[in-house]
């Protein structure tokens, strides 16, 4: 009789020692537990990715890089257009002067002198430097555009990983709730058996431990939801807290993958395209560095006018104009090896760009094999673990019925329950791995699957 009383009193004592949530309700009562992300705004995956691609500092920098390189292209074309300079001046003269005999005489004449002018200058030939610069800057625009695409998908990958972490934590929360419900039901059965003298005190104690483990699993899952949602909010860049939409939690499907087509896309993905454009720009810059070995031909034209008045005015009434046109040819015979140094640096940059391109192509091939393998492995793991969960769930149901009728022990039930918990955790991890592998492939090829 003492055993029965102790078994009945032990869960109550344990429950009294448990904490309470922010509303003062006990965490042992599953009907009063609140979701960890109840104050966060649910958001769909596509909306989260779109917001992050607008707000992320990496995206802002990538767009700024495109604008900067486009400005360089405009400036390179403008180098073919003459530069125009307009000037105007006004000055006043006064005081005494010495005449040729050395006598001090007062200043005579108009006190205010005015001048105005217009000049144009253009390089007619600079060894092809301007043309090579245009090619280099255009390639840099292509590289910047490819970098923007790469950053967009890198941001999408980071958001998806964190988004999927929220989904995995929410799935773990659901599994923990089921685990807690099963543990509470098992505790009731064990207490009923002790009351009927069909079980020992050990059964109730083990059931209490299972309840505690389920409560800890539930708390851990809800902490993970909070933590992952906070990280997702930072990535998305919203002033309010967000979390993954429950609709995305329920939705799960396998993507149809054409490995041959994906391999071709990976070889021309954003990273490879950026490296190719950088290689083109480096080779063009190397050619531009050799332009100073050719002479420079320039032309200039100017028109200047001068006039004077006795008193200050906005402009003189009459101007005497002079026109000048000149053509110049220059060639530096020796400039302290600056040309040679520029060529060495540009050639080194070109070789580095070529090596980077080769390594980027090999990295794309390596990553494709890795991500595709992870995708296929993840799909197989999901399918296998789904079967394992269904089998473990049925096994637990059978063992619980056998225990209820005295055909098995509580240890058999706990073993089946542990197998079900492990199978659920493996399924959650497999679904997360598959989702991440799919997002990694999308970032590699630069398009959604």
Secondary structure as UniProt FT lines:
FT   HELIX           2..17
FT   TURN            22..23
FT   TURN            27..28
FT   TURN            30..32
FT   TURN            36..39
FT   STRAND          41..43
FT   HELIX           45..55
FT   HELIX           57..78
FT   TURN            79..80
FT   STRAND          83..92
FT   STRAND          96..98
FT   TURN            100..101
FT   STRAND          104..106
FT   STRAND          112..125
FT   TURN            127..128
FT   HELIX           129..195
FT   TURN            196..197
FT   HELIX           201..236
FT   STRAND          242..244
FT   HELIX           246..250
FT   HELIX           259..266
FT   TURN            267..268
FT   HELIX           270..289
FT   HELIX           291..293
FT   STRAND          296..309
FT   STRAND          320..330
FT   TURN            336..337
FT   HELIX           338..404
FT   TURN            405..406
FT   HELIX           410..445
//
